[in-house]
């Protein structure tokens, strides 16, 4: 018996359609959001350092730790923008704070969202809205260029639209830029617009929607050396202090900068030369 044409079309569409994604298993503590198809991939081992190894950012550490603890307890908490100098521990702090708080509140999860996947954030929020856990939505190295409309998707997290941001989701973003867009772009748009104030208000005001602004600034030499000494103490690496200081200063001189990242890179080299596995 010949099938009805509409039935054949319906069956063909069913074969072409992707199978529905299985419901995520929220047993893990960390996830990465992927699209095509939408799915939350659990992360079995998160790349992070201990909270006590983050030196020179005490105020930001304490503020973010308190905010995250409030959120984990089901209390009001703010979205947070961690901005400033490269390599000063912005992303490391987010992951370390999550680990510290999650050790006491296992329902606290972290979900990493890539900047290029921001247009899908509405679907992610709908998925998390019905889950029983508490979720730190983490977007690393966030910034926007000219004619980049991705920032409009971010408002779904910060403002929530008509549904509102889910009570069990908070956003932590890191950026090298305080206003999430280059300063010269802001000045160019102000100079060429009929109404300079309105020309950039929508993009610049995006950062104002974060309740917490945590600034990170380049470290001085004493802080840089303290970071390295902290790594040595934590991993049990013993070496002559004068030699350590001289080598660390030479290392940062060849890099042309001092930061937590440079300190860790020096310690990685030092550990390798001493046969220490990290």
N, C-alpha and C positions, 0 to 999 in steps of 0.2 A: 504494500500500500504506500502510495507516494505521500510524503510528509507535506504538510502545509508550508508554503514559502516563509511565512512569518515564524513558524516553529523552527525551521532550519536556521534562520537568521539568529533567533534567540539562542539556540544551542551553540552556534559558532561564536557568538559574543561571550557566552559562558566559558568556552574553551580559551578564548583570548584573554579574559580577565584574570589578573593575578589572584592566587589563592589568598584568602584573608590571613593577615598576620596573626600568629598565636598571641594570646594575652600574655603580657610581659610577666616574668617571674621576678617579683621585687625582693627576693631573698638576698640578693647581692646588696652591697653598700654603695656601689658606684656604677654609673652607666654612661654610655655615649649614644647620643641620638643620631640615627641615620635615616635618610630618606631614599625612596625608590627601591624597595618599598619602605614605608615607615616602620621603624622598629627601634627598640631600646636594647642595645647590646650591653650585657653586664661586663664589668671590668674586674677581673679576679685579683689583679695586683696593681694598685695605683702607684704611679711614680711620684713620690713625695718625700720630704724630709720631716723630721720631728719638729714640733713647735719651738722647743727650747733652743734649737740651732739657728733660729732666725734672729739675728742680732741687729740692733740699731733701729728697729721699727716697733718699739715697745708700745707707743700710743696707738698706732694702727692695729697692732696685734690685740691689745686689750679691748679696743672698741669693737672690732669684728668678732672677737670671741664672745663678748657680752651679748651682741646682737644675735649671733647664731644660737647661743644658749637659750635666749628668750624664745626664738623661733622654734627650737626643738621642743620646748615645753608647751607649745601651743599659744604663746603670748604674742602680742603685737611686735613686729620687727620690720626694719626698713630694707629696701633694696640698697645695694652698696656699689659704688664706683671706686675702684682702686686705680689711681692714675699717677703718672710721674715717670721718673728715670728708669731706663731699661736695666734689667738684671738686678733690681733691688728687692726681689722677693714677693712681687704682687701675686702671681699665680701660685707660688709656693705657699704663701700665707693662706690663701683660700683652701687649698688641699690639706694643709696642716691643721687648720682650725676645724675643718669638717671631721678629720680623723679624731681629733681630741674630743669634740663634742659627741660624735657618734659612739665613742667608747662608753659614754654614760647614757646616751639616748639612741639605742640601736635603730629606731624607726627613722632616723635622719639619713637621707640618701643625697648623693650629689649626681647631677646629670649634666654632662658637658654638651653644649650646643655650639656648633661651628657657626661663624659669622655668615657664611654663604648659605646656611640652612635657616636663617632667620625667617624667610617667608613661610616656613612650615611651622612656626612656633605656635600658631593657633591650634593646630592638630595635636601638637605635643601637650599643650595646656589642657586640652579636653581629655587626653589620656591620663594625665596626672591628677586632674580634678576629682576623678572617681576612685583614685587609689587611697589606701589607708595610711601611707607613710607621709613624711614631711620631706620636701625636696628643695635643695639648693640648686637652682638652675645657674650654671656657670658658663660664661662666655669669655674666652680669653682673647686678648689683643684686639679689642673692639675699636673700630674707627670707620669713618665714612668719607668717601671721596665725592667729587663733584658729580651731580646728577645721580647719586647713589640713593635709591629709594628704599633700601633695606631698613633704614632707620624707622620707617613707618611701621614695619612689622614689630619692631622692638616696643612700640607703644602698647602693643597687646599685652606685654608682660608688665610694663610699668603702670599703665592706666587701666588695662583690662577691658576696655570697651563697655558694652552694655551688660555683659555678664560679670564684669569685675575680675580682678586677678584672683585665682584660686587661693583660698586661705592657707592651703598647704604648700604653697610655692613662694619662694623668694629668689630674686635675681642678684647674683654677684658678677660683675663684669670688670675686666682689667683693660687698661688702655694707657698708651704713652701720652695721650692728649686729654686735657681736662674737659674740653668741650666736644670731644669725639670727632673733630674735623680740623684740618690744618688751619693755622692762624692766617696764612696768606689767602686762603680761600674765603675766610670770613671777611677780610679787608677788601678783597676784590668784589665780593657781592655787595658789600656796603657802598663801595664807590661807584658801582654801575647801576644800582637799582633806583627806581623812581622813589620808592619809600625805603631807605636803607635799613631802618629798624625792622620793618616787617620782612625784609628779604632774607634775613638769617635767623629770625626769632624762632621759627619752627625747629630748625636743626640745633641751634645753640641751646634752646630751652630743653632739649632732650636730656641733657646732663642734669638739669635742675630737677628732673623727675626722680632722681636717685636721692633717697633720704639721707644717705651717708656718703660723704666725699672723703676719701682717705688718701692723702698725698704721700708720695714716696720720692725722696730726694737723694742725690748722689752722696755716698758715704765719704767720710774723711779717712785718713790713713790709720788712725787708731781703731776706728770701727772695722775697717778692712782687716787689720791684723787680729782683732778680737774674733772675727768670724772664723778665721783660719785656726786660731788657737782653740776655739770651741769645737771645730771639726776634729782636731787632733785629740782633744780630751774625750770626745764622745766615742771615737773609734779606737782609742787606746794606742795611738801612734806617738811614740816618744822620740824626740830629737832635740838637738842643741838649740836653745832659744835664740841665740845670736845668729846662728846659721839660718834658722827658720825665718827670722825677721829679714835678713839680707836677701834671701832667695825670694821671699814673698814680695818685697819691694821691687826687686829686679823684674819679677814676673809682671807686676802691674805696670811697670814702666814700658815694657815691650808691648803691652796691650794698649797703652795710652789711656787707660781708664781704671777706675776702682769701682767695684760693685760686688754684690753678693754672688753673682754669677761668676765673675772673675776669681773671687776667693775660692769658690767650689772647684773651678777648673784647675787652679793651682794645687788645691788639696788632692784632686784626682791624680795629677801628675806626681805629687809627692808620695801618695799612697802606692802608686805603681812602682816607683823607684825603691820603696821599702818593702815590696812584696806583700802589701796588705790588700786583701780583697774587700770591696765595699758591698 
